[in-house]
């Protein structure tokens, strides 16, 4: 797999995982990066007060800026870049997509410069770039008052093959809660392909979540071998899910969100469209499907710029068509 620069989002992940006590090897595994990449990042971008993601990103940007001279692109390439940015691809994803499918080589700084120039001229391309939030840590430092889930099976008992990501069928699941706990989404992500399923929850009861999960996945249950959930009581009807989908259900350790890093990262991508002040009762099913499609059609740097649709369904959408 070709090397790609660490993104700002990954730098915030590194910061959060360091705070959680993970070592460099564990962080590399969570981010699907070579351990030498993490070691180099901490060596080059660590300040006097330790590793700080905003400072690390600025140092990286400064080094690239001093070494890089912008080059002009043709009108044809300019149009393609704009079309991809408007579909919420990052500059790195734009570069990877054009190289893979259009035989066009660019530096991602060229794309950033184009977006910057567009903003200076009053354009709105910058609004399609992801704003990286500070890492959100759920309930850390508090006693666990969520109760116990009956017959839960720990992630520690999950087969090693799941960690290797060399087969399709191992999923991670979580919920995204709306503002004031108004409404929620169920999110499920396949670990190998990053294929994402998003469903609205009609209530807070565990049986309603189980019903939504089964309904979302029953037609693809041959591609569901395991699901690893968060420890919330909303997943206490897990046995119903496992029985209906003929899948094994596991639970991450309490307060160890990095054990479901794929799902946590995907929830961050979803928050690009549904910020923390979103009332999901006012979000349409069409809006949810739109976001699901956007994520599944997006080329992923960690998957050699293949999209989840391409890997999971064998279908690729031409993002430059029409």
DRENGUNU-550325 format. One record per residue (C-alpha): x, y, z; residue number from 1; residue in three letters. Coordinates in Angstrom, 3 decimals, decimal comma. Each point is the difference from the previous one (the first is absolute). Example, Ala and Ser with C-alpha at 12.3 -4.5 7.8 and 13.67 -1.06 7.14 Angstrom:
# residues 2
x_y_z_seq_type
12,300_-4,500_7,800_1_ALA $
1,370_3,440_-0,660_2_SER $
***
This chain:
# residues 322
x_y_z_seq_type
0,000_0,000_0,000_1_UNK $
1,304_3,441_-0,883_2_UNK $
0,998_2,294_2,863_3_UNK $
-2,331_2,923_0,696_4_UNK $
0,584_2,948_2,296_5_UNK $
-1,649_-0,055_3,411_6_UNK $
-3,160_2,073_0,003_7_UNK $
-1,029_2,537_2,625_8_UNK $
-2,708_-2,405_1,153_9_UNK $
2,591_-2,734_0,517_10_UNK $
2,127_2,397_2,042_11_UNK $
-2,948_0,640_2,337_12_UNK $
-0,450_-3,766_0,244_13_UNK $
3,667_-0,447_0,926_14_UNK $
-0,409_2,635_2,718_15_UNK $
-3,116_-1,662_1,439_16_UNK $
1,538_-3,467_-0,062_17_UNK $
3,172_1,233_1,697_18_UNK $
-2,187_1,529_2,715_19_UNK $
-1,766_-3,351_0,333_20_UNK $
3,346_-1,672_0,704_21_UNK $
0,576_-1,900_-3,242_22_UNK $
3,545_-0,581_-1,196_23_UNK $
1,284_0,770_-3,500_24_UNK $
-0,578_-3,526_-1,288_25_UNK $
-3,600_-0,011_1,242_26_UNK $
-0,635_3,434_-1,514_27_UNK $
1,408_-1,154_-3,336_28_UNK $
-2,301_-3,029_0,026_29_UNK $
-3,018_2,170_0,802_30_UNK $
0,765_2,425_-2,834_31_UNK $
1,063_-2,768_-2,392_32_UNK $
3,390_1,658_-0,341_33_UNK $
3,549_-1,303_0,090_34_UNK $
1,488_0,392_3,510_35_UNK $
2,914_1,916_-1,550_36_UNK $
-2,492_2,619_-1,235_37_UNK $
-1,240_0,611_3,547_38_UNK $
3,545_0,044_1,373_39_UNK $
1,097_2,520_-2,642_40_UNK $
-3,048_2,170_0,665_41_UNK $
0,665_0,170_3,739_42_UNK $
3,691_0,691_-0,553_43_UNK $
-0,469_2,773_-2,568_44_UNK $
-3,095_1,745_1,338_45_UNK $
0,231_-0,291_3,784_46_UNK $
0,297_3,327_1,813_47_UNK $
1,203_1,058_3,438_48_UNK $
-3,419_-0,778_1,473_49_UNK $
-0,219_-3,392_-1,633_50_UNK $
-1,892_-1,012_-3,114_51_UNK $
-2,724_2,502_-0,937_52_UNK $
-1,948_-0,707_-3,204_53_UNK $
-0,640_3,603_-1,037_54_UNK $
3,671_0,881_0,403_55_UNK $
1,066_-3,207_-1,766_56_UNK $
-2,230_0,783_-2,968_57_UNK $
1,357_3,545_-0,216_58_UNK $
3,595_-1,229_0,073_59_UNK $
-0,761_-2,505_-2,751_60_UNK $
-1,753_2,662_-2,092_61_UNK $
2,915_2,401_0,441_62_UNK $
2,512_-2,596_-1,165_63_UNK $
-2,066_-0,842_-3,071_64_UNK $
-0,582_3,650_-0,808_65_UNK $
3,694_0,862_0,120_66_UNK $
0,876_-2,953_-2,232_67_UNK $
-2,867_0,367_-2,442_68_UNK $
-0,533_2,284_-2,963_69_UNK $
-3,558_0,101_-1,285_70_UNK $
-0,535_-0,920_-3,610_71_UNK $
-2,849_0,992_-2,260_72_UNK $
-2,432_-2,672_-1,147_73_UNK $
-1,892_-0,133_-3,269_74_UNK $
-3,619_1,124_-0,189_75_UNK $
-1,054_-3,625_-0,482_76_UNK $
1,763_-1,158_3,166_77_UNK $
-1,294_3,051_1,862_78_UNK $
-3,587_-0,994_-0,817_79_UNK $
0,631_-3,558_1,197_80_UNK $
1,525_1,176_3,268_81_UNK $
-2,959_2,275_0,692_82_UNK $
-2,478_-2,786_-0,771_83_UNK $
1,731_-2,380_2,430_84_UNK $
0,358_2,592_2,766_85_UNK $
-3,726_0,747_-0,272_86_UNK $
-0,596_-3,686_0,740_87_UNK $
1,871_0,494_3,293_88_UNK $
3,226_-1,762_-0,937_89_UNK $
3,088_1,205_1,840_90_UNK $
2,910_1,382_-2,046_91_UNK $
1,884_-3,267_0,614_92_UNK $
-2,993_-1,996_-1,268_93_UNK $
-0,306_2,257_-3,052_94_UNK $
3,649_-0,615_-0,866_95_UNK $
-0,318_-3,743_0,547_96_UNK $
-3,193_-0,250_-2,054_97_UNK $
1,405_1,945_-2,954_98_UNK $
3,193_-2,050_-0,002_99_UNK $
-1,845_-3,319_0,203_100_UNK $
-2,824_0,662_-2,454_101_UNK $
1,157_2,913_-2,195_102_UNK $
3,752_-0,679_-0,225_103_UNK $
0,589_3,528_1,301_104_UNK $
2,739_0,727_2,533_105_UNK $
-0,355_2,970_2,344_106_UNK $
1,300_1,079_3,377_107_UNK $
-2,722_0,481_2,598_108_UNK $
1,401_3,473_0,714_109_UNK $
-1,147_0,921_-3,523_110_UNK $
-3,540_-0,888_1,029_111_UNK $
0,265_1,921_3,272_112_UNK $
1,261_3,032_-1,917_113_UNK $
-2,904_-0,208_-2,426_114_UNK $
-2,468_-0,100_2,909_115_UNK $
1,781_2,912_1,692_116_UNK $
-0,068_2,098_-3,163_117_UNK $
-3,685_-0,787_-0,457_118_UNK $
-0,741_1,246_3,507_119_UNK $
1,992_3,183_-0,563_120_UNK $
-2,221_0,603_-3,020_121_UNK $
-3,181_-0,463_2,058_122_UNK $
-0,575_-3,672_-0,853_123_UNK $
-1,306_-2,716_2,310_124_UNK $
2,210_-2,994_-0,813_125_UNK $
1,579_0,202_3,463_126_UNK $
-3,358_-0,889_1,574_127_UNK $
0,387_-3,516_-1,414_128_UNK $
3,251_-0,602_1,894_129_UNK $
-0,381_-1,834_3,238_130_UNK $
0,389_2,001_3,206_131_UNK $
1,790_-2,233_2,482_132_UNK $
-1,612_0,130_3,452_133_UNK $
1,865_-0,449_3,220_134_UNK $
-0,102_-3,636_1,094_135_UNK $
-3,165_-0,814_1,911_136_UNK $
0,403_-2,332_2,933_137_UNK $
-3,194_-1,583_1,257_138_UNK $
-0,415_-0,364_3,767_139_UNK $
3,718_-0,351_0,689_140_UNK $
0,915_0,411_3,642_141_UNK $
-3,452_-0,924_1,316_142_UNK $
-1,291_-3,174_1,574_143_UNK $
-1,895_-2,309_-2,321_144_UNK $
-3,697_0,518_0,751_145_UNK $
-1,278_-1,551_-3,181_146_UNK $
-0,722_-3,405_1,498_147_UNK $
1,076_-3,383_-1,208_148_UNK $
-0,892_-1,603_-3,303_149_UNK $
-1,215_-3,545_0,433_150_UNK $
2,062_-2,701_-1,709_151_UNK $
2,434_2,488_-1,535_152_UNK $
3,113_-1,528_-1,586_153_UNK $
3,164_2,080_0,337_154_UNK $
2,087_1,162_-2,935_155_UNK $
2,822_-1,844_1,757_156_UNK $
-1,694_-3,234_-1,092_157_UNK $
-0,405_1,108_-3,609_158_UNK $
1,957_-2,137_-2,514_159_UNK $
3,313_1,453_-1,194_160_UNK $
-1,122_-0,152_-3,639_161_UNK $
-2,184_3,053_0,657_162_UNK $
3,048_2,107_0,877_163_UNK $
1,710_-0,885_-3,265_164_UNK $
-2,715_1,543_-2,226_165_UNK $
0,653_-2,558_-2,725_166_UNK $
-3,612_-1,093_-0,403_167_UNK $
-3,309_1,764_-0,569_168_UNK $
-2,614_-0,406_2,714_169_UNK $
1,358_1,465_3,226_170_UNK $
-1,933_3,085_1,094_171_UNK $
0,113_2,651_2,708_172_UNK $
-3,137_1,690_1,336_173_UNK $
-0,839_3,106_2,002_174_UNK $
-2,580_2,763_0,320_175_UNK $
0,154_3,739_-0,636_176_UNK $
-2,241_1,961_2,350_177_UNK $
-1,716_3,242_-1,015_178_UNK $
-0,044_3,315_1,852_179_UNK $
-1,758_-0,264_3,333_180_UNK $
-0,209_-3,746_-0,650_181_UNK $
-2,609_0,724_-2,677_182_UNK $
0,129_-2,921_-2,372_183_UNK $
2,932_-2,226_-0,865_184_UNK $
1,675_-1,853_-2,832_185_UNK $
1,272_-3,560_-0,066_186_UNK $
3,304_-0,282_-1,871_187_UNK $
1,580_-3,250_-1,170_188_UNK $
3,360_-0,175_-1,798_189_UNK $
1,644_-3,013_-1,652_190_UNK $
3,643_-0,130_1,063_191_UNK $
1,684_-1,171_-3,214_192_UNK $
-1,876_2,119_-2,555_193_UNK $
-1,234_2,894_2,210_194_UNK $
-3,490_-0,491_-1,464_195_UNK $
-2,396_1,947_2,210_196_UNK $
-3,648_-0,517_0,909_197_UNK $
-1,918_2,820_1,713_198_UNK $
-3,536_-0,362_1,364_199_UNK $
-2,270_2,273_1,986_200_UNK $
-1,110_-1,306_3,391_201_UNK $
-3,681_0,495_0,782_202_UNK $
0,479_-0,252_3,754_203_UNK $
2,478_-0,631_2,795_204_UNK $
-0,999_-3,579_0,793_205_UNK $
2,465_-2,806_-0,684_206_UNK $
-2,601_-2,044_-1,873_207_UNK $
-0,564_2,876_-2,433_208_UNK $
3,737_0,244_-0,667_209_UNK $
0,197_-3,752_-0,552_210_UNK $
-2,922_0,195_-2,418_211_UNK $
1,710_2,819_-1,933_212_UNK $
3,315_-1,887_-0,156_213_UNK $
-1,584_-3,199_-1,267_214_UNK $
-2,140_1,813_-2,551_215_UNK $
3,064_1,863_-1,305_216_UNK $
2,190_-3,084_-0,359_217_UNK $
-2,196_-3,051_-0,502_218_UNK $
0,231_0,150_-3,804_219_UNK $
3,801_-0,080_0,217_220_UNK $
0,343_-2,365_2,934_221_UNK $
2,326_-2,264_-1,974_222_UNK $
2,453_2,904_0,389_223_UNK $
-0,540_0,289_3,757_224_UNK $
2,238_-2,297_2,047_225_UNK $
0,606_2,087_3,115_226_UNK $
-1,125_3,340_1,440_227_UNK $
1,883_1,793_2,778_228_UNK $
-2,121_2,490_1,940_229_UNK $
0,525_2,752_2,531_230_UNK $
-1,038_-0,795_3,596_231_UNK $
-3,144_2,141_0,039_232_UNK $
-3,176_-1,630_1,306_233_UNK $
-1,628_0,818_-3,326_234_UNK $
1,800_-3,123_-1,265_235_UNK $
-1,371_-2,292_2,721_236_UNK $
-2,235_-1,816_-2,534_237_UNK $
3,161_-1,203_-1,744_238_UNK $
-1,037_-3,647_0,155_239_UNK $
-2,973_0,749_-2,235_240_UNK $
2,315_1,672_-2,522_241_UNK $
2,470_-2,872_0,043_242_UNK $
-2,702_-2,633_-0,383_243_UNK $
-1,770_1,791_-2,864_244_UNK $
3,216_0,673_-1,924_245_UNK $
1,716_-3,261_0,983_246_UNK $
2,950_2,073_1,195_247_UNK $
2,179_0,077_3,105_248_UNK $
-0,339_3,141_2,119_249_UNK $
2,830_1,467_2,077_250_UNK $
0,377_3,047_2,239_251_UNK $
2,967_2,335_0,342_252_UNK $
1,458_0,577_3,433_253_UNK $
-1,534_2,907_1,951_254_UNK $
1,447_3,420_-0,898_255_UNK $
2,187_-1,455_-2,768_256_UNK $
-1,448_1,608_-3,117_257_UNK $
3,255_-0,636_-1,886_258_UNK $
-0,913_-3,695_-0,026_259_UNK $
-2,692_1,004_-2,497_260_UNK $
2,167_2,549_-1,769_261_UNK $
-1,556_-0,597_-3,422_262_UNK $
-3,462_0,865_1,320_263_UNK $
1,232_2,966_2,026_264_UNK $
1,770_1,433_-3,053_265_UNK $
-3,090_-0,478_-2,151_266_UNK $
-2,205_1,712_2,568_267_UNK $
2,372_2,949_-0,278_268_UNK $
-0,579_0,069_-3,768_269_UNK $
-3,766_-0,125_0,541_270_UNK $
0,260_2,981_2,346_271_UNK $
1,223_2,022_-2,983_272_UNK $
-3,603_-0,138_-1,197_273_UNK $
-1,821_-0,247_3,339_274_UNK $
1,774_2,222_2,584_275_UNK $
-0,455_-0,522_3,731_276_UNK $
-2,941_2,434_0,136_277_UNK $
-2,050_-2,118_-2,449_278_UNK $
-3,505_-1,103_1,005_279_UNK $
-0,308_-3,309_-1,855_280_UNK $
-3,783_0,110_0,287_281_UNK $
0,134_2,813_-2,549_282_UNK $
2,379_-1,763_-2,406_283_UNK $
-1,662_-1,787_-2,914_284_UNK $
0,688_-3,581_-1,050_285_UNK $
1,096_1,436_-3,350_286_UNK $
2,652_2,100_1,778_287_UNK $
1,279_-3,072_1,831_288_UNK $
0,148_-2,020_-3,213_289_UNK $
1,848_2,875_-1,705_290_UNK $
2,712_-0,042_2,679_291_UNK $
0,266_-3,783_-0,143_292_UNK $
0,446_0,167_-3,772_293_UNK $
2,609_2,754_0,278_294_UNK $
2,102_-2,029_2,418_295_UNK $
-0,276_-3,226_-1,971_296_UNK $
0,880_1,674_-3,303_297_UNK $
3,013_1,839_1,455_298_UNK $
3,473_-1,360_-0,888_299_UNK $
2,006_-0,879_3,115_300_UNK $
3,727_0,614_0,250_301_UNK $
0,446_-2,991_2,323_302_UNK $
-1,582_-2,239_-2,651_303_UNK $
2,142_1,130_-2,948_304_UNK $
-2,699_2,534_-0,912_305_UNK $
-2,672_-2,607_-0,580_306_UNK $
-3,482_0,842_1,261_307_UNK $
-1,949_-2,153_2,491_308_UNK $
-2,600_-0,647_-2,719_309_UNK $
2,737_-1,241_-2,295_310_UNK $
1,363_-2,418_2,585_311_UNK $
-3,218_-1,145_1,679_312_UNK $
-2,488_-0,003_-2,882_313_UNK $
2,360_-0,196_-2,965_314_UNK $
-1,489_3,255_-1,301_315_UNK $
1,857_3,225_-0,727_316_UNK $
-1,725_3,302_-0,579_317_UNK $
1,776_2,319_-2,442_318_UNK $
0,193_3,191_2,049_319_UNK $
0,825_2,040_-3,103_320_UNK $
-2,977_-1,154_-2,073_321_UNK $
-2,609_2,552_-1,080_322_UNK $
***
